[in-house]
Amino acid sequence: MAHMPELPEVESVRRLADRLLVGNTISTVEAVPDDIVYETPAAMVAQALLGAQVTGTGRKGKVFWWLLGDRGTLFGHLGMSGWIRETGSDSKRLVSHGDKPLDDANGRPRFLKLSVGVSDDRKLAFTDGRRLARIWLGSNPSDDRRVKSLGPDAWTDDLDILNLMASKAPVKSLLLDQSRFAGVGNWVADEVLLMAGISPHRTGASLSAKECEEVGRAIKTVLDVAVAADADPAHYPEDWLFHVRWGGGKGPVTLLGQEVRRDTIGGRTAAWLPARQR
């Protein structure tokens, strides 16, 4: 299971699209009208996709895209519960999906927003039960408003942590700022701060140069491990907070025998271990 989509989950669905679509022509499209999810009307998205050859895929932060040659680019954001999977095959699940079947009694993906197929009858389904995902068309990633608003990608770009942390805001809030650390979300931020030994309540400006180095190292390590695992928590280290973040009530109260505290910082829940984070 995975949680609300962050950089590792978005990279996972980008790679899936890369394997299935790139170099192939889209032969079937179903774009289910939804005025909230589709920022470009569904009919226009379907027209752009049908018959298009996908020449590449990309991602920055939590935004991903499919390059459609002279037809432009399809962009997407998974929001809090959006997901992309290959139909008819096993799929990771988000915690927000719960335990209900992914398909209805007729085998149709539940909460389907977009389905695309290629000539060998393989299909991708983009689903979202909470309608917080977004789909839109544009010319190219370098001109897209959302992509341009993002700061450095937390996994692929070099990060000037000392400069990015130069603020009186809590470090947890700074890590969630997509203009500073594109792709980092709630669970990644908490995992990073645990690995770096930094309390989420500390201000960015209070971090020493050495502590900033630890944060930067932790960001790369957490994302390297999660991406290498294809965002499958079954392959995450057993001492990661991810395994105890959610569950009955607020989840388990200890991790490896140490207290897990849950505080609200900047409107978001921060899970942390006071015994290990200062």
Secondary structure, 3 states (H helix, E strand, C coil): CECCCCHHHHHHHHHHHHHHHCCCEEEEEEECCCCCCECCCHHHHHHHHCCCECCEEEEECCEEEEECHHHCEEEEECCCCCEEEECCCCCCCEHHHCCCCCECCCCCECCEEEEEEECCCCEEEEECCCCCCEEEEECCHHHCHHHHHCCCECCCCCCCHHHHCCCCCEHHHHHHCCCCCECCCHHHHHHHHHHHCCCCCCEHHHCCHHHHHHHHHHHHHHHHHHHHCCCCHHHCCCCCHHHHCCCCCCCCCEECCEECEEEEECCEEEEECCCCCC
